[in-house]
């Protein structure tokens, strides 16, 4: 299903957006039959309500869609856009679209509601088509939605069809479309170029581990995105129970989200130098799997005691971040489905992020509200540094005690960032646990739209 608006048409059906307080003012303008139908359906202007009205000949006359109260809109984003997508077949034009962020959210919600994951089963999509609302940048919104569709497709695809090789193919396809260059370092070559943690985590899998490195753009500030690409996580020798393993196809959600963000950036032609680093591995079980108690040496020379092989994401990210820091960008961002502790802290809908840069944090907070992509700042709480220092090695990959798991993971990653002006880490979930407007159950991008909106201000573009 395409993430596109409809071409304008003289036959487009007028669509009126009504808040609860506006409904009574609209009713007198309707015919007796239309007014009776609206009353019969109990339409009250709540967010997500929609009703289609016929003219005297039985043809489509107009549609009414609820905006909801301010509280409703805050509680359930994209409800109005999703309601538009659910209207009967036809081409619709919003009569008086809201200005600013509200109009942007409705239009984007309509596009996102068109998503269907149909790789394995045909799924009919919405039949309502919306003309791009006046005042919105239709091409930009279409590119944002297409990038989100890419992220969702990658996460939703099971590991049998989305291993490190398939993730590489997706990156190469993206680079080919927009003129990027990709290098892949695979299997034993990882040892030769000093990426030992990536190799160690992925060496037990049938499909070899690799470090994917894409570059795009020749001028402007440098942005490096690092995405966790654990295509399936069994937990390794610290094997996950089946209930915890069932969703582990989504453990490459950081890589999928980074690819979506990269697509937005390249499609927009942002004047910057982009680098995307994805350590792509499977954390599998075999005779050569790494073990609890092993001590590994990372690319930057730090030693890591392995106290749980199920805390593998931070290991592969560590090598990638160390590599990224050797050519310091103006902004370095890592995104990963890293800890269950983040979900306990903020639930599945918020993407916590960490940064020491106040201006970056403020820009992200502002952008999140403008593009309906909620994020929440968490602290690099330095007194917890001792929790990741086991004594026998420089770092512990899985501190005991169970406290502050997301924070200690972020502190662990920061140890591998050097000489970089600004760094932010996102501990995302990458999954919609139950269907919501414009967000079906399944893979979902988090933080990408927020970052895309904030980048011009953060990098001075």
C-alpha positions, 0 to 999 in steps of 0.5 A: 500500500503506497504512502501517497496522497490522491491527485486533486479532483473537481469531484473530491468529496468535501470533508469537514473536521469537527471538534465536539463544540462544533457539531451543533453549529454544523447541524443546521446546514445539513438537510433534514435527512442528513441531520437525522442520520448524524443524530441517529449515529450519535456523531459527537465530534470525538476523535476518530469518529467519522460519518459519510453523508449522501445527497438527495440522489444518494451520491456522496455529499460530504463527510464529517470527521471528529477532531476530539477535545484537546485532551483526546488529541493528546491521549490518542495521536493520529486518530483523525487521520486514521478515521479519514483513511477508514471512510468509504471509497472516494477522493476527499478534500479537507474543507478547512485543514488546521494550521501547523502541527495539528494539520501535519498530524492529521495528514501524516496519520492518514498516510500512516494508516494506509500501511499494510504488511502484506509480504505473506498474505494479501491484505486489503487497504483503505479505499478512501483517498485524501487530497493533500491538505492545503498548507502541508508539504505533501512530498515531505509527508509522503517521504516520511511515511514511506520511510516509516513503512520501510522500518515497519516492513523490516521489523515485521519480517521474520528472521528466516527472511531478515538475517544479516544478509537481508539487512545488508540487501535492504541497506544496499537497496536504499543506497542504490536509490539515493546514491550512497556507498556501502561497504560490508565487513563480514565474518573473519574479516571483522577480526582482521579489521579489529571489530572483535565484539561484533564477530564474537556475538555473531560467530555461532550463527549460520549466517555470518556477522557483519558490519555495514557501513554506508556513506552519503553526501559530500558537504555539510556537517557530519551525522553518524547513525548507529543501529543495533542489527541483532536480527534474532536474539536467542539470548545465546547460552543464557537462553531466553524462555520461549515467552521472551524469545517470541518477539526477537525478530524485532531486535534489529529495530534500531537498525530498521529505524536508522534505515528509515531515518536515513531514507528521510534524510536522503530523500529530502536532500539534506545538506550533510554528510551521512554515515550509517553503521549497522552491526548485523548479527544473530545471537545464536547457540552453538559450540562456538558461542561466547560464554558467561564469564568470558572477558572480551577486548573491544575495538577501543581496548576496553575489556568487558566481562560477560555476565550474561550473553543475552546482553549482546546488543551493547557489545556489537554497538560498542565496536560500532561506536568506537569505529564511529568515534575515530572519524568524529561526526558533529552528531552521533546517534545510536538507536537500539531495542536495548533493554526491557528496563526502558519499557518498565520505566516509560512503557512501549509508546515513549522512546527514552533518549540520553544525551549530555548536550542540553541544546540537543535535548531541548531540540528533540523535546520540541520536535517530538511534540511537533511531529507526534513522535514522543520521546523522553530524556533519561539521565546519564547518571554518573554515580551509577558508573560503578555498577558497570565496573566489575573489577576483573575487567574494565566493564560488565555487560550485565550488572547484577541487581536489576536496578537502572538497567536502561541507564547502566546500558547507556553509560556502557555505550558512552564509554565507547564514544570519544572526541565527538561533539554531541552524542545521543542514544535512543533505547527504543521498543520498536513494536506496537503491542496492540493496534492504535490509530495509524499504528497496527500491531507490529513493528513501528519506528520511534524517534526517527521523525523527531530526529528528522525534524530536529536535525536542521536546528541541531546541525545548523542546516 
